[in-house]
Amino acid sequence: MLGTELRQVLSSAGLHWVGSGRDVDITKPEVLDAFARGRSIDWVINCAAYTAVDKAQDESELCRQINVDGPANIARWAQSNGAAVIHLSTDYVFSGLGTEPYTEADPVTPQGVYGITKAEGEAMVRQWCPRHFILRTAWLYGAAGPNFVFTMLRLMNQRDTLGVVADQWGSPTWTQDLALIIVNLVQRTDGPWGTYHVSGEDRCTWHQFSQAILQEAQAQGLVDPRKRVTVNALTTEQYPTKAPRPRWSVLSKTKLKETFSLSLPDWRESLSRFLSQIQKNGVEYGQSR
């Protein structure tokens, strides 16, 4: 989802890039070497990750290979070949029990296999490639992949009533906004390197997010404005999952703002622009999403 958005934004910025998918197995150093051979590479942007949070509880070894071994291999290759790394990480590295926006200096205390492996992947990047940006983001959505916004649009067109968790807080993040930050960073050559939080401005619950999706979708004709849809508020206990979900995923972006004078728009503004874009472009969000 992010990779697709990123290639479009990189092209618009006039930057030369080459992308990979499942054809390049990041868990195998020899495959990375073969892919990079003959190319002059200044940056490696790692959008690859095992992100099936619940399945990770049962597939911990596969999750670890992709989220820990993969970033370690990328970081080692980059350091050996004079490249810098941008590595994408997540709010799940924190416990989710906070009450104030998490800063980059807060200790990581992940609660599930997915979060544990993402935290270990960060550590591998720091260990093997000093010239890196680790970007933690949260609640990501975009036109190129399954996500919460598409799920809500599909359900709101199919049902009259649905329930959404109302006691988990975070900041929705549009892939296009995140991609623009990444493009800005790759045009810098001297850091300051390190870990930065990048997510939409302000915060909401999943329930508030879904209500905003409904309001904007009906205003833009993605959901029939005459249709009455009720979104009921649920507790985390009413929507049990195999892996624990963080109740608090709000990230402080102060470091990003003060270091680079960069910030993302308010999440409501980005949601409105995103829905307008998919409506204009006729993006499908039905059963395939």
KEDO-971702 format. One record per residue (C-alpha): x, y negated, z negated. Coordinates in nm, 4 decimals. Example, Ala and Ser with C-alpha at 12.3 -4.5 7.8 and 13.67 -1.06 7.14 Angstrom:
2
NODE     east    north       up
NODE   1.2300   0.4500  -0.7800
NODE   1.3670   0.1060  -0.7140
END
This chain:
289
NODE     east    north       up
NODE   0.0000   0.0000   0.0000
NODE   0.2710  -0.2487  -0.0949
NODE   0.5135  -0.1248   0.1715
NODE   0.2614  -0.1864   0.4486
NODE   0.1977  -0.5389   0.3228
NODE   0.5671  -0.6033   0.2785
NODE   0.6622  -0.5149   0.6349
NODE   0.4065  -0.7647   0.7639
NODE   0.5316  -1.0424   0.5367
NODE   0.8973  -0.9668   0.6161
NODE   0.8228  -0.9854   0.9882
NODE   0.6359  -1.3139   0.9459
NODE   0.9396  -1.4533   0.7651
NODE   1.1629  -1.3537   1.0574
NODE   1.3625  -1.1030   0.8513
NODE   1.4938  -0.7852   1.0141
NODE   1.3907  -0.4691   0.8333
NODE   1.3644  -0.0964   0.8808
NODE   1.1103   0.1079   0.6903
NODE   1.0788   0.4676   0.5847
NODE   0.8012   0.6912   0.4629
NODE   0.7877   1.0577   0.3721
NODE   1.0572   1.1148   0.6336
NODE   1.3160   0.9861   0.3855
NODE   1.3206   1.1868   0.0623
NODE   1.4687   0.9540  -0.1983
NODE   1.5307   1.2481  -0.4330
NODE   1.8058   1.3721  -0.1964
NODE   2.1172   1.1515  -0.1699
NODE   2.2229   1.3141   0.1564
NODE   1.8938   1.2120   0.3174
NODE   1.9466   0.8498   0.2099
NODE   2.2987   0.8605   0.3533
NODE   2.1735   0.9971   0.6844
NODE   1.8978   0.7372   0.7123
NODE   2.1336   0.4473   0.6372
NODE   2.4177   0.5668   0.8594
NODE   2.5046   0.3136   1.1301
NODE   2.2905   0.0402   0.9764
NODE   2.4057  -0.2792   0.8064
NODE   2.1877  -0.3009   0.4943
NODE   2.1944  -0.5925   0.2520
NODE   1.8866  -0.5017   0.0471
NODE   1.6977  -0.1874  -0.0441
NODE   1.3395  -0.2457  -0.1569
NODE   1.2028   0.0608  -0.3351
NODE   0.8236   0.0755  -0.3128
NODE   0.8201   0.4551  -0.3523
NODE   0.6730   0.6013  -0.6696
NODE   0.4678   0.8837  -0.8117
NODE   0.1609   0.6888  -0.9278
NODE  -0.1035   0.9555  -0.9990
NODE  -0.1156   0.8740  -1.3702
NODE  -0.3321   1.1680  -1.4796
NODE  -0.1757   1.4292  -1.2501
NODE   0.1660   1.3257  -1.3826
NODE   0.0769   1.4905  -1.7129
NODE   0.0742   1.8267  -1.5310
NODE   0.3380   1.7494  -1.2666
NODE   0.6015   1.5957  -1.4904
NODE   0.8982   1.7412  -1.3001
NODE   0.7809   1.6105  -0.9620
NODE   0.6972   1.2757  -1.1224
NODE   1.0459   1.2604  -1.2736
NODE   1.2155   1.3451  -0.9445
NODE   1.0403   1.0581  -0.7638
NODE   1.0356   0.7984  -1.0422
NODE   1.3766   0.8651  -1.2016
NODE   1.6035   1.0594  -0.9659
NODE   1.4884   0.8619  -0.6615
NODE   1.5677   0.5155  -0.8014
NODE   1.9001   0.6475  -0.9364
NODE   1.9966   0.7709  -0.5896
NODE   1.8929   0.4425  -0.4289
NODE   2.0840   0.2360  -0.6850
NODE   2.3994   0.4468  -0.6474
NODE   2.3839   0.4212  -0.2687
NODE   2.3304   0.0438  -0.2843
NODE   2.6201  -0.0106  -0.5224
NODE   2.8523   0.2029  -0.3087
NODE   2.7527   0.0215   0.0102
NODE   2.7426  -0.3410  -0.1055
NODE   2.3634  -0.3759  -0.1080
NODE   2.1291  -0.5152  -0.3715
NODE   1.8095  -0.3448  -0.4911
NODE   1.4554  -0.4574  -0.5553
NODE   1.2777  -0.1889  -0.7565
NODE   0.9062  -0.1977  -0.8339
NODE   0.7949  -0.1029  -1.1817
NODE   0.4836  -0.1249  -1.3970
NODE   0.3085  -0.2455  -1.7095
NODE   0.2885   0.1217  -1.8161
NODE   0.6423   0.0972  -1.9556
NODE   0.4807  -0.0767  -2.2550
NODE   0.2625   0.0827  -2.5208
NODE  -0.0479  -0.1129  -2.4235
NODE  -0.1107  -0.1939  -2.7904
NODE   0.0002  -0.5582  -2.7759
NODE  -0.2050  -0.8721  -2.8227
NODE   0.0248  -1.1272  -2.6546
NODE   0.1589  -1.1185  -2.2968
NODE   0.4561  -0.8836  -2.2761
NODE   0.7898  -1.0471  -2.1991
NODE   1.0844  -0.8857  -2.0256
NODE   1.2647  -0.8752  -2.3626
NODE   0.9954  -0.6689  -2.5355
NODE   1.0905  -0.3062  -2.6081
NODE   0.9540  -0.0432  -2.3728
NODE   0.7410   0.2197  -2.5460
NODE   0.5546   0.4126  -2.2743
NODE   0.2769   0.6485  -2.3767
NODE   0.2406   0.8959  -2.0890
NODE   0.4575   1.0839  -1.8389
NODE   0.4063   0.8217  -1.5678
NODE   0.5128   0.5330  -1.7939
NODE   0.8035   0.7299  -1.9405
NODE   0.9431   0.8114  -1.5966
NODE   0.9002   0.4543  -1.4731
NODE   1.0925   0.3262  -1.7780
NODE   1.3679   0.5804  -1.7133
NODE   1.3756   0.4799  -1.3470
NODE   1.4326   0.1191  -1.4494
NODE   1.7234   0.2312  -1.6681
NODE   1.8798   0.4156  -1.3733
NODE   1.8669   0.1044  -1.1549
NODE   2.0266  -0.1051  -1.4295
NODE   2.2970   0.1554  -1.4848
NODE   2.3996   0.2113  -1.1245
NODE   2.3460  -0.1210  -0.9449
NODE   2.4077  -0.4494  -1.1320
NODE   2.2789  -0.6518  -0.8337
NODE   1.9110  -0.5737  -0.8802
NODE   1.5688  -0.7206  -0.9359
NODE   1.3296  -0.4949  -1.1248
NODE   0.9790  -0.6307  -1.0708
NODE   0.7092  -0.5115  -1.3088
NODE   0.3586  -0.5579  -1.1791
NODE   0.0085  -0.4421  -1.2722
NODE  -0.3410  -0.3716  -1.1376
NODE  -0.2236  -0.3768  -0.7766
NODE  -0.4686  -0.3842  -0.4857
NODE  -0.4322  -0.4416  -0.1119
NODE  -0.5707  -0.3672   0.2330
NODE  -0.3524  -0.0642   0.3070
NODE  -0.4398   0.1814   0.0362
NODE  -0.6874   0.3187  -0.2181
NODE  -0.7357   0.0790  -0.5076
NODE  -0.9875  -0.0462  -0.7627
NODE  -1.1321  -0.3181  -0.5381
NODE  -1.2101  -0.0740  -0.2568
NODE  -1.3597   0.1730  -0.5046
NODE  -1.5870  -0.0970  -0.6452
NODE  -1.6960  -0.2140  -0.2991
NODE  -1.7839   0.1413  -0.1985
NODE  -1.9768   0.2120  -0.5198
NODE  -2.1562  -0.1222  -0.5139
NODE  -2.2839  -0.0432  -0.1655
NODE  -2.3873   0.3077  -0.2655
NODE  -2.5337   0.2622  -0.6137
NODE  -2.7513   0.0279  -0.8113
NODE  -2.5750   0.0933  -1.1425
NODE  -2.2165   0.1691  -1.2393
NODE  -2.0032   0.1556  -1.5518
NODE  -1.6604  -0.0014  -1.5926
NODE  -1.4273  -0.0131  -1.8928
NODE  -1.4470  -0.3455  -2.0769
NODE  -1.1793  -0.3096  -2.3452
NODE  -0.8660  -0.2853  -2.1291
NODE  -0.7007  -0.6154  -2.0330
NODE  -0.4684  -0.7001  -1.7473
NODE  -0.3983  -0.9247  -1.4493
NODE  -0.5107  -0.8126  -1.1018
NODE  -0.2349  -0.8496  -0.8422
NODE  -0.2796  -0.8735  -0.4648
NODE  -0.0087  -0.6966  -0.2648
NODE   0.0262  -0.9970  -0.0343
NODE   0.1102  -1.2251  -0.3265
NODE   0.3658  -0.9760  -0.4573
NODE   0.5169  -0.9266  -0.1110
NODE   0.5658  -1.3027  -0.0748
NODE   0.7591  -1.3097  -0.4031
NODE   0.9774  -1.0223  -0.2822
NODE   1.0516  -1.1997   0.0461
NODE   1.1514  -1.5103  -0.1470
NODE   1.3880  -1.3073  -0.3643
NODE   1.5609  -1.1270  -0.0765
NODE   1.6597  -1.4636   0.0646
NODE   1.8656  -1.5261  -0.2493
NODE   2.2152  -1.3818  -0.2730
NODE   2.3242  -1.4548  -0.6280
NODE   2.0386  -1.3636  -0.8648
NODE   2.0078  -1.4277  -1.1521
NODE   1.9699  -1.0501  -1.1474
NODE   1.7529  -0.8600  -1.3919
NODE   1.3956  -0.7705  -1.4764
NODE   1.1006  -0.9979  -1.3973
NODE   0.7258  -0.9728  -1.4425
NODE   0.5141  -1.0455  -1.1350
NODE   0.1350  -1.0256  -1.1571
NODE  -0.1705  -1.2398  -1.0942
NODE  -0.2204  -1.5468  -1.3087
NODE  -0.4613  -1.5340  -1.6057
NODE  -0.6218  -1.2137  -1.7347
NODE  -0.9445  -1.0179  -1.7477
NODE  -1.0888  -0.6793  -1.8341
NODE  -1.1671  -0.4167  -1.5715
NODE  -1.5330  -0.4975  -1.6306
NODE  -1.4793  -0.8690  -1.5716
NODE  -1.2751  -0.7848  -1.2619
NODE  -1.5594  -0.5707  -1.1266
NODE  -1.8127  -0.8462  -1.1910
NODE  -1.5947  -1.0922  -0.9987
NODE  -1.5646  -0.8416  -0.7135
NODE  -1.9426  -0.8090  -0.6986
NODE  -2.0005  -1.1836  -0.7007
NODE  -1.7402  -1.2520  -0.4300
NODE  -1.8399  -0.9509  -0.2197
NODE  -2.2031  -1.0587  -0.2126
NODE  -2.1045  -1.4166  -0.1321
NODE  -1.8961  -1.2928   0.1622
NODE  -2.1425  -1.0321   0.2877
NODE  -1.9400  -0.7248   0.1929
NODE  -2.2252  -0.6222  -0.0357
NODE  -2.5840  -0.7110   0.0498
NODE  -2.6541  -1.0324  -0.1469
NODE  -3.0142  -0.9185  -0.1914
NODE  -2.9077  -0.5937  -0.3593
NODE  -2.9327  -0.5858  -0.7355
NODE  -2.6270  -0.4102  -0.8794
NODE  -2.5789  -0.3671  -1.2530
NODE  -2.2265  -0.3179  -1.3871
NODE  -2.2437  -0.1770  -1.7389
NODE  -1.9582  -0.2295  -1.9863
NODE  -1.7956   0.0905  -2.1145
NODE  -1.5436   0.1556  -2.3898
NODE  -1.2240   0.3482  -2.3282
NODE  -1.3704   0.6319  -2.5342
NODE  -1.6698   0.6503  -2.3006
NODE  -1.4372   0.6955  -2.0013
NODE  -1.1804   0.9531  -2.1173
NODE  -0.8728   1.0262  -1.9035
NODE  -0.5997   1.2889  -1.9331
NODE  -0.3257   1.0266  -1.9606
NODE  -0.3590   0.7316  -2.1991
NODE  -0.4416   0.3960  -2.0413
NODE  -0.2917   0.0761  -2.1844
NODE  -0.5519  -0.1423  -2.3528
NODE  -0.3275  -0.4456  -2.3009
NODE  -0.1409  -0.4828  -1.9707
NODE  -0.0974  -0.8601  -1.9663
NODE   0.2534  -0.9607  -1.8556
NODE   0.4209  -1.2938  -1.9238
NODE   0.5508  -1.4545  -1.6044
NODE   0.7372  -1.7353  -1.7813
NODE   1.0805  -1.5980  -1.6880
NODE   0.9919  -1.5824  -1.3179
NODE   0.8546  -1.9361  -1.3248
NODE   1.1451  -2.0879  -1.5158
NODE   1.4191  -1.9036  -1.3251
NODE   1.2912  -1.9284  -0.9679
NODE   0.9990  -2.1746  -0.9855
NODE   0.7811  -1.8933  -0.8487
NODE   0.4334  -1.7905  -0.9527
NODE   0.1278  -1.6089  -0.8237
NODE  -0.2151  -1.7693  -0.7846
NODE  -0.4970  -1.7184  -1.0316
NODE  -0.6293  -1.3658  -0.9798
NODE  -0.9766  -1.4992  -0.8911
NODE  -0.8368  -1.7103  -0.6071
NODE  -0.6403  -1.4168  -0.4695
NODE  -0.9409  -1.1848  -0.4905
NODE  -1.1525  -1.4321  -0.2928
NODE  -0.8840  -1.4639  -0.0235
NODE  -0.8366  -1.0883  -0.0081
NODE  -1.2076  -1.0172   0.0374
NODE  -1.2296  -1.2890   0.3002
NODE  -0.9369  -1.1328   0.4841
NODE  -1.0745  -0.7785   0.4867
NODE  -1.4163  -0.9100   0.5925
NODE  -1.2598  -1.1027   0.8798
NODE  -1.0364  -0.8115   0.9859
NODE  -1.3034  -0.5443   0.9446
NODE  -1.0925  -0.3364   0.7047
NODE  -1.2581  -0.0052   0.6191
NODE  -1.3129   0.0691   0.2523
NODE  -1.5690   0.3480   0.2684
NODE  -1.5250   0.7201   0.2123
NODE  -1.1648   0.7205   0.3326
NODE  -1.0742   0.4839   0.0513
END
